[in-house]
Every structure is written in structure tokens, then in C-alpha cells.
Amino acid sequence: MKNTAVKKIRQLGFQWQTQDPFLFCAYHLDDYPAGNEHLGPKASLEGRNIGQDFTIKDGWRMYHGSKVPGFPAHPHKGFETVTLVERGLADHSDSLGAAGRFGEGDVQWMTAGKGVMHSEMFPLLNQEEKNPLLLFQLWLNLPKANKNVPPHFKMLWADTIPYHTEVDENGNKTVLKVIAGQIGDTKAPAPNPDSWAADPDNQVAIWTIKMEPHAKWTLKATDEGINRTLFFYKGAQLGTEGFEIPEGHSLDLFSEKEITFENGDQPAELLFLQGKPINEPVVQHGPFVMNSTQEIHQAMSDFQKTQFGGWPWPNYEPTHPKERGRFAVHADGREEVKG
């Protein structure tokens, strides 16, 4: 691949491999059925490995949920989660007493910092029709200096996230949703204050991209040494520099080289991640990400002693009332209501 902007091509699995400063990306695509009165699936759970249901059956999974699909209470420390819910909904509850329901294009940016427990459940509110879910969760590392900052979350509501549209010479559109970073004059909302993304010099970008059939789009060059990955998760094929990339692959790119992509004959959906590497040791043990084994042992000990504040909810997989719309209640009591 000499003299090209393509550094490496990978096939996508359940967890997508990313580059520093990102740790990985989880991709959830589930065609959930109509919901029942408990906001779980109106379908039999027989034959599923409840508690560890990660095999797609009838188009969907329960993950770690027992009645409602999702991820019951679990800890995080030393990094950030950026959760993009493009379709469907997520119910958030955490050990600080904060809560929320978000989705249909909303993004939650959570700095775990010195430690937080949270649950992420996927309520199936529609009792008459299907409840499709499309969700990405990015793990964005924190530098050593910020590993122990107070936990914090911020909502980037769908109506606050800007779009950037480019039209090629044939009139075919490429539309970018700018969740972090900047393209042209289009600038994303501010990220969390302690995030690696908060410093513009780190050039962190998170974009979702939709290309019309046969659309051409050019990703401009930037400084050398910035990590860039493009994930092609829906479409037919994507052409670039002599490669024909089938759906279900990612491309690591050289940042100092401009690259043009030409979409095939089907609409394409992609995710783009970029950032200056933190370039510090990464030691991960499940939901803890630190710089050394000793720090991991300390993180586990802290969690055993404090449960990162304990769990103020009646059970480990709480959902919010069916009639509630999209909202967020923060640890300081501040409330946002989106209806």
C-alpha cells in the first residue's frame, strides 16, 4: 500500500478496533420486536442465554438484560464513553443519582474519571410495532493527568448537533453529522471539559457519514501523526485508490494525505474517528483503563470499597416510566427535558 493514504484495511467484528486515543467501538444493530408492559420484548426469551445473550436470534439480542435488553449496572474508571443512539432509545441511570432517556440521534458523552457505576437499558416503548436500535459506543481514553477527575456526563441532543453537506460534480450528496471536531465551517458542540477532545490541538473528530449512491467525497489532509479510521458498516462497496472495499470493513488512513472515496450503487453509512494519540501505556481490565497494573489493582480495590458511590436505584437494570420522553437529570439536580 505504498504511496496511498490507506494504511490498513480490517474486517469488522462485534467490537470494532480503533486507534489511540480511542480504545474501541461497540456496534449494536438490533431489530427489536414490539414491547410488552415491562418495556421488554413482546416475544419469548426461551432458548436465549439470559445474562449473556450476545448471539443474534430473530434479529436481536438481550445482552446482559434479563427482562429489558441492555447493560445492567457496571462500573467504569479512567476513560470516557461516547454513546451515539441513531435509532431507538437508551435509559441511563448511575451511581451519582443521575438519569436520562436519550436516542433518535442524541449522543451522551460520559467522563468516568475516578469512577462511576451506570446502567444502559434499551426500553422498547412501541407496543404495536418494532423497536429498531442502532447504537455506537466509543471508548475514548483519558490521559494520566485526567484519569481521576470527577465523573460527569453531558447530553448532545440531536437538534444541537450540526450537519455538513458536500455535493460532488454529479450532484450526489455526502452528509456528515459532526459530533466532535470540525469540518469546514461546521463545528461540533463542546465536549466534556476534561476530555482529550476538549483541546482543539488534539484534533479529535467523531463524524457519522451518509453517502448517496455514486457520491464522491474527499477527506482533506491534516497534520502528520494524527490517527484516522473510517468504518464502512452499511452499503455495497466503497472505492478508493484502486481498492474496492466491501461493506463491513474499516480503513486506517495516513492523516497527511488527502483521499477521495467513491460510493457504489447503494446508499452508504460510515463512522469516522480521528485524534492525536495520547501515547501513554494502556492497561485495561474490563471496565477499568489505567496506565499500569498497580493502578488497575488500586481501581479494583477502590470499587470494592466504595462501589463508586453505591447504587441508589431499586434494581440493577432500571428503566424509566414509559410515558417519559427524552430527558436528562444530572447529579447536581439540573434537568433537561426534550419531550
C-alpha positions as CSV (number, residue, x, y, z in Angstrom):
1,M,0.0,0.0,0.0
2,K,2.9,2.3,-0.6
3,N,2.1,5.8,-1.8
4,T,-1.5,5.6,-0.8
5,A,-3.5,7.2,2.0
6,V,-4.7,3.7,3.2
7,K,-2.6,2.3,6.0
8,K,-4.6,-0.8,6.8
9,I,-7.9,-2.5,6.0
10,R,-9.7,-4.6,8.6
11,Q,-12.8,-6.7,8.7
12,L,-15.3,-5.5,11.3
13,G,-16.3,-7.7,14.2
14,F,-18.7,-7.1,17.1
15,Q,-16.2,-4.7,18.8
16,W,-14.5,-2.5,16.2
17,Q,-10.8,-2.0,16.5
18,T,-9.8,1.6,16.9
19,Q,-6.6,3.6,17.3
20,D,-5.3,5.8,20.2
21,P,-6.9,7.9,21.6
22,F,-9.9,5.6,21.1
23,L,-9.9,2.2,22.8
24,F,-12.7,0.5,20.8
25,C,-16.1,1.0,19.3
26,A,-19.1,-1.3,20.2
27,Y,-21.7,-1.5,17.4
28,H,-25.3,-2.5,18.2
29,L,-27.8,-3.2,15.5
30,D,-30.9,-4.9,16.7
31,D,-34.3,-5.2,15.1
32,Y,-36.3,-5.5,18.4
33,P,-39.9,-6.6,18.3
34,A,-42.9,-4.7,19.8
35,G,-42.5,-4.1,23.5
36,N,-44.5,-5.5,26.4
37,E,-45.8,-3.7,29.5
38,H,-42.4,-4.0,31.2
39,L,-40.7,-2.3,28.2
40,G,-39.1,-5.6,27.2
41,P,-39.7,-7.7,24.0
42,K,-43.2,-9.0,23.4
43,A,-41.6,-12.3,22.4
44,S,-40.4,-15.5,24.1
45,L,-37.0,-15.4,25.7
46,E,-36.8,-19.2,25.5
47,G,-33.5,-20.5,24.1
48,R,-31.6,-17.4,24.9
49,N,-28.6,-17.3,27.3
50,I,-30.2,-14.7,29.6
51,G,-27.5,-12.6,31.2
52,Q,-25.1,-13.3,28.4
53,D,-27.2,-13.1,25.2
54,F,-24.8,-11.8,22.5
55,T,-25.9,-14.2,19.7
56,I,-28.3,-12.6,17.2
57,K,-31.6,-14.6,17.3
58,D,-34.6,-13.4,15.3
59,G,-32.6,-10.2,14.6
60,W,-31.9,-9.1,18.2
61,R,-30.1,-9.7,21.5
62,M,-30.8,-9.2,25.2
63,Y,-27.1,-8.6,26.0
64,H,-26.9,-8.7,29.8
65,G,-30.5,-7.7,30.4
66,S,-33.0,-10.2,32.0
67,K,-36.3,-8.6,31.0
68,V,-35.3,-5.5,29.1
69,P,-32.3,-5.6,26.7
70,G,-29.2,-3.7,27.7
71,F,-26.4,-3.5,30.2
72,P,-27.3,-3.5,33.9
73,A,-25.2,-1.6,36.5
74,H,-21.5,-1.9,35.8
75,P,-18.5,0.3,36.7
76,H,-16.2,2.4,34.6
77,K,-13.0,4.2,35.5
78,G,-10.2,6.0,33.7
79,F,-11.8,6.8,30.3
80,E,-14.9,8.2,28.6
81,T,-17.9,6.7,26.9
82,V,-19.4,8.5,23.9
83,T,-22.8,6.8,23.1
84,L,-24.4,7.6,19.8
85,V,-28.0,6.3,19.6
86,E,-29.0,6.8,16.0
87,R,-32.2,4.8,16.2
88,G,-34.1,3.6,19.3
89,L,-33.6,4.7,22.9
90,A,-31.3,4.2,25.9
91,D,-32.2,4.6,29.6
92,H,-29.3,5.8,31.7
93,S,-29.1,5.5,35.5
94,D,-25.9,6.0,37.5
95,S,-24.3,5.8,41.0
96,L,-24.4,9.6,41.3
97,G,-28.2,9.6,41.1
98,A,-28.2,11.0,37.6
99,A,-30.5,9.6,34.9
100,G,-31.7,10.1,31.4
101,R,-33.5,8.7,28.3
102,F,-32.0,9.6,25.0
103,G,-32.0,8.4,21.4
104,E,-33.2,9.1,17.9
105,G,-29.9,10.9,17.1
106,D,-28.9,12.0,20.6
107,V,-25.4,11.5,22.0
108,Q,-24.3,11.0,25.6
109,W,-20.7,12.0,26.5
110,M,-19.7,10.5,29.9
111,T,-16.4,11.1,31.6
112,A,-16.0,8.2,34.0
113,G,-12.8,9.7,35.5
114,K,-12.2,8.5,39.1
115,G,-15.1,6.0,38.8
116,V,-18.9,5.7,38.3
117,M,-21.4,2.9,38.0
118,H,-24.1,3.2,35.4
119,S,-26.7,1.1,33.6
120,E,-27.7,1.4,30.0
121,M,-31.0,-0.3,29.2
122,F,-32.9,-0.3,25.8
123,P,-36.6,0.2,26.6
124,L,-39.0,-1.0,23.9
125,L,-41.7,1.7,24.1
126,N,-43.6,0.9,21.0
127,Q,-46.1,-1.9,21.8
128,E,-47.6,-2.1,18.4
129,E,-44.6,-2.0,16.0
130,K,-41.0,-3.0,16.0
131,N,-38.4,-1.1,18.1
132,P,-35.2,-1.0,15.9
133,L,-31.9,0.1,17.6
134,L,-28.7,1.4,16.1
135,L,-26.2,2.4,18.7
136,F,-22.4,3.0,18.7
137,Q,-20.5,3.3,22.0
138,L,-17.0,4.7,21.7
139,W,-14.4,4.3,24.5
140,L,-12.2,7.4,24.4
141,N,-9.2,7.2,26.6
142,L,-8.2,9.9,29.2
143,P,-4.6,10.9,29.7
144,K,-2.9,10.1,33.0
145,A,-3.4,13.6,34.3
146,N,-7.2,13.2,33.9
147,K,-7.8,9.6,35.0
148,N,-9.1,10.7,38.4
149,V,-11.3,13.7,37.6
150,P,-14.8,13.7,39.0
151,P,-17.3,11.8,36.8
152,H,-19.5,13.9,34.6
153,F,-21.9,13.5,31.7
154,K,-23.2,15.8,29.0
155,M,-26.0,15.4,26.5
156,L,-25.6,16.4,22.9
157,W,-29.2,16.4,21.9
158,A,-29.9,15.6,18.2
159,D,-31.1,19.2,17.5
160,T,-27.8,20.7,18.7
161,I,-25.5,18.5,16.6
162,P,-24.7,20.2,13.2
163,Y,-24.5,18.7,9.8
164,H,-22.1,19.4,6.9
165,T,-23.2,18.6,3.4
166,E,-20.9,18.3,0.3
167,V,-22.2,17.8,-3.2
168,D,-20.0,16.3,-6.0
169,E,-19.8,17.3,-9.6
170,N,-22.7,15.0,-10.4
171,G,-25.0,16.4,-7.7
172,N,-24.6,13.4,-5.4
173,K,-24.6,14.3,-1.7
174,T,-22.4,13.3,1.2
175,V,-23.8,14.4,4.6
176,L,-21.7,14.4,7.8
177,K,-23.0,14.6,11.3
178,V,-20.3,16.5,13.3
179,I,-20.4,15.1,16.9
180,A,-16.8,16.1,17.7
181,G,-14.3,18.2,15.8
182,Q,-14.8,20.5,12.9
183,I,-15.1,20.2,9.1
184,G,-15.0,23.4,7.1
185,D,-17.0,26.0,9.0
186,T,-19.1,23.3,10.7
187,K,-18.1,22.9,14.4
188,A,-19.4,20.3,16.8
189,P,-20.8,21.2,20.3
190,A,-18.2,21.4,23.0
191,P,-17.2,18.1,24.5
192,N,-16.8,17.4,28.3
193,P,-14.2,19.7,29.9
194,D,-11.7,17.0,31.0
195,S,-11.9,15.2,27.7
196,W,-8.9,14.7,25.4
197,A,-11.2,16.1,22.8
198,A,-11.6,19.4,24.7
199,D,-8.2,20.6,23.4
200,P,-8.5,21.5,19.7
201,D,-4.8,20.7,19.2
202,N,-5.7,17.0,19.7
203,Q,-7.9,17.1,16.6
204,V,-10.4,14.7,17.9
205,A,-13.2,14.1,15.4
206,I,-16.3,11.9,15.6
207,W,-18.5,12.0,12.4
208,T,-21.2,9.8,11.1
209,I,-21.4,10.0,7.3
210,K,-24.1,9.2,4.8
211,M,-23.3,9.0,1.1
212,E,-25.8,8.8,-1.7
213,P,-25.3,6.2,-4.4
214,H,-22.2,7.0,-6.6
215,A,-21.3,10.0,-4.4
216,K,-17.7,11.1,-4.3
217,W,-16.2,12.7,-1.2
218,T,-12.7,13.9,-0.4
219,L,-11.3,13.8,3.1
220,K,-8.7,16.5,3.3
221,A,-5.2,16.0,4.7
222,T,-4.3,17.2,8.2
223,D,-1.1,17.1,10.3
224,E,1.1,14.1,10.2
225,G,0.8,11.6,13.1
226,I,-3.0,12.0,13.7
227,N,-4.8,8.7,13.8
228,R,-7.7,8.3,11.4
229,T,-10.1,5.4,10.9
230,L,-13.1,5.1,8.6
231,F,-15.7,2.4,9.4
232,F,-17.9,1.3,6.4
233,Y,-20.8,-0.6,8.1
234,K,-23.7,-0.2,5.6
235,G,-23.7,-0.2,1.8
236,A,-22.5,-2.2,-1.1
237,Q,-18.9,-1.1,-1.9
238,L,-16.6,1.9,-1.4
239,G,-13.9,2.7,-4.0
240,T,-10.7,4.5,-3.2
241,E,-7.2,4.5,-4.7
242,G,-7.7,1.3,-6.6
243,F,-9.4,-0.6,-3.7
244,E,-13.0,-1.8,-3.8
245,I,-13.9,-2.1,-0.1
246,P,-16.9,-4.2,0.7
247,E,-19.3,-3.4,3.5
248,G,-18.1,-4.5,6.9
249,H,-14.6,-3.1,6.8
250,S,-12.5,-0.3,8.3
251,L,-9.7,1.7,6.9
252,D,-6.8,3.2,8.9
253,L,-5.6,6.3,7.0
254,F,-2.5,8.4,6.8
255,S,-3.5,11.8,8.1
256,E,-1.1,13.8,6.0
257,K,-2.6,12.5,2.7
258,E,-5.8,13.6,1.0
259,I,-8.1,10.7,0.0
260,T,-11.2,10.5,-2.2
261,F,-13.9,7.9,-1.8
262,E,-16.5,6.9,-4.4
263,N,-19.6,5.1,-3.2
264,G,-21.2,2.2,-5.0
265,D,-24.7,1.8,-6.2
266,Q,-26.3,1.7,-2.7
267,P,-26.6,4.4,0.0
268,A,-23.6,4.1,2.4
269,E,-23.3,4.8,6.1
270,L,-19.9,5.3,7.7
271,L,-18.4,6.3,11.0
272,F,-15.2,8.4,11.1
273,L,-12.8,8.7,14.1
274,Q,-9.8,10.9,14.4
275,G,-7.4,12.0,17.1
276,K,-3.9,12.8,18.1
277,P,-2.6,9.8,20.0
278,I,-2.2,10.1,23.8
279,N,0.9,7.9,23.6
280,E,0.7,6.6,27.2
281,P,0.7,3.0,28.4
282,V,-2.8,1.4,28.3
283,V,-3.5,-1.3,30.9
284,Q,-7.1,-2.4,30.7
285,H,-9.0,-4.8,33.0
286,G,-12.6,-5.0,31.9
287,P,-14.2,-1.6,32.6
288,F,-11.1,-0.1,34.2
289,V,-8.5,1.6,31.9
290,M,-5.3,2.9,33.6
291,N,-1.6,3.3,32.9
292,S,-0.1,0.5,35.0
293,T,-1.1,-2.8,36.6
294,Q,-0.6,-1.3,40.0
295,E,-3.2,1.4,39.1
296,I,-5.6,-1.3,37.9
297,H,-5.3,-3.1,41.3
298,Q,-6.0,0.2,43.0
299,A,-9.0,0.8,40.8
300,M,-10.5,-2.6,41.7
301,S,-9.8,-2.1,45.4
302,D,-11.5,1.4,45.3
303,F,-14.6,-0.1,43.6
304,Q,-14.8,-3.0,46.1
305,K,-14.6,-0.5,49.0
306,T,-16.9,2.3,47.6
307,Q,-18.9,0.9,44.7
308,F,-18.1,4.3,43.2
309,G,-20.9,5.8,45.4
310,G,-23.2,2.9,45.7
311,W,-26.4,2.2,43.7
312,P,-29.4,4.4,44.5
313,W,-31.9,2.6,42.2
314,P,-34.3,-0.1,43.2
315,N,-32.6,-2.7,40.9
316,Y,-29.6,-3.1,38.7
317,E,-31.4,-2.8,35.4
318,P,-33.8,0.2,35.9
319,T,-35.9,1.7,33.2
320,H,-37.8,5.0,33.3
321,P,-41.6,5.3,33.0
322,K,-43.0,4.5,29.6
323,E,-44.7,7.9,29.3
324,R,-41.4,9.8,29.9
325,G,-39.9,11.4,26.8
326,R,-36.2,12.2,26.3
327,F,-34.7,13.8,29.3
328,A,-31.6,14.1,31.5
329,V,-31.3,14.6,35.2
330,H,-27.7,15.4,36.3
331,A,-26.0,14.7,39.6
332,D,-26.4,18.3,40.7
333,G,-30.2,18.1,40.1
334,R,-30.2,20.1,36.9
335,E,-32.8,18.7,34.5
336,E,-33.2,18.8,30.7
337,V,-36.5,17.8,29.1
338,K,-36.7,17.2,25.4
339,G,-40.2,15.7,25.2
